[in-house]
Amino acid sequence: MSQNVYDQGEFFENYIKLDRQTKGLDGAPEWLQLRTMLPELKGARVLDLGCGFGWFSRFARSEGAAHVRGIDLSTKMLDKARRMTSDDAITYEKADLEDLVLLETEYNVVFSALTFHYIASLPRLVAEISKSLKRGGRLVFSVEHPLFTAPTTPSLIVDKDTGRTVWQVDAYQQEGIRTRTWFVGGVRKQHRTVGTYINLLLSSGLRLTDFVEWCPSEEELAKNPGWDVELIRPTFLLIGATKD
């Protein structure tokens, strides 16, 4: 079973203060690029994996999706999603993505934001997603970038010789669990290489359509100077794939 850190009181109370929770999709720096990867949503049946507070689910409906199914493991997240939603065409469900089973050719779009890097059985889940997509259906997702997840002890350091700030990367090819402190200690994430993400899609019968190592534009950097860390190492990897 997945680690359900989002239902821990201390974690949740800090998590809900993040911009991407208080401001929704507009508070997610990578959203503008992620949005361009989405197909036409009008009339679509949409699956939102790791739906959280339901920000994307409600966006999909605002774009004309016929029905949206949001799935999350966190009771606290789902309770808030339901309180924020007044739309019978959106349904929220508690389930563990580690053993989720989907019906064949049910969805036009499957979306997931910053969730897959928690899933140990991701090959099985991607196979289920591929099975569930209609022909021409699209999978769009974001994960923490493998350069961000790789280090055993993540840190920015100043190189003594050059004076440059660098991100230390070790154990890149050693996939598996990375334990982090994020609001609380012991948060478990799964590190995978870029090649592994791509090959998971290809081996499941999907065709890669989008691959973005997110970096802020000059305009975004001018408004958000702290985002310049993305020029040292990327935080987000955005991927789109289609079922032909």
Secondary structure as GFF3:
##gff-version 3
##sequence-region A 1 244
A	DSSP	three_ten_helix	5	7	.	.	.	ID=ss1
A	DSSP	alpha_helix	9	15	.	.	.	ID=ss2
A	DSSP	alpha_helix	19	22	.	.	.	ID=ss3
A	DSSP	three_ten_helix	24	27	.	.	.	ID=ss4
A	DSSP	alpha_helix	31	36	.	.	.	ID=ss5
A	DSSP	beta_strand	45	49	.	.	.	ID=ss6
A	DSSP	alpha_helix	55	62	.	.	.	ID=ss7
A	DSSP	beta_strand	67	72	.	.	.	ID=ss8
A	DSSP	alpha_helix	75	83	.	.	.	ID=ss9
A	DSSP	beta_strand	90	94	.	.	.	ID=ss10
A	DSSP	three_ten_helix	97	99	.	.	.	ID=ss11
A	DSSP	beta_strand	107	113	.	.	.	ID=ss12
A	DSSP	three_ten_helix	116	118	.	.	.	ID=ss13
A	DSSP	alpha_helix	122	132	.	.	.	ID=ss14
A	DSSP	beta_strand	133	144	.	.	.	ID=ss15
A	DSSP	alpha_helix	146	149	.	.	.	ID=ss16
A	DSSP	beta_strand	156	158	.	.	.	ID=ss17
A	DSSP	beta_strand	165	167	.	.	.	ID=ss18
A	DSSP	beta_strand	176	180	.	.	.	ID=ss19
A	DSSP	beta_strand	187	191	.	.	.	ID=ss20
A	DSSP	alpha_helix	194	203	.	.	.	ID=ss21
A	DSSP	beta_strand	207	213	.	.	.	ID=ss22
A	DSSP	alpha_helix	218	223	.	.	.	ID=ss23
A	DSSP	three_ten_helix	225	231	.	.	.	ID=ss24
A	DSSP	beta_strand	236	242	.	.	.	ID=ss25
###
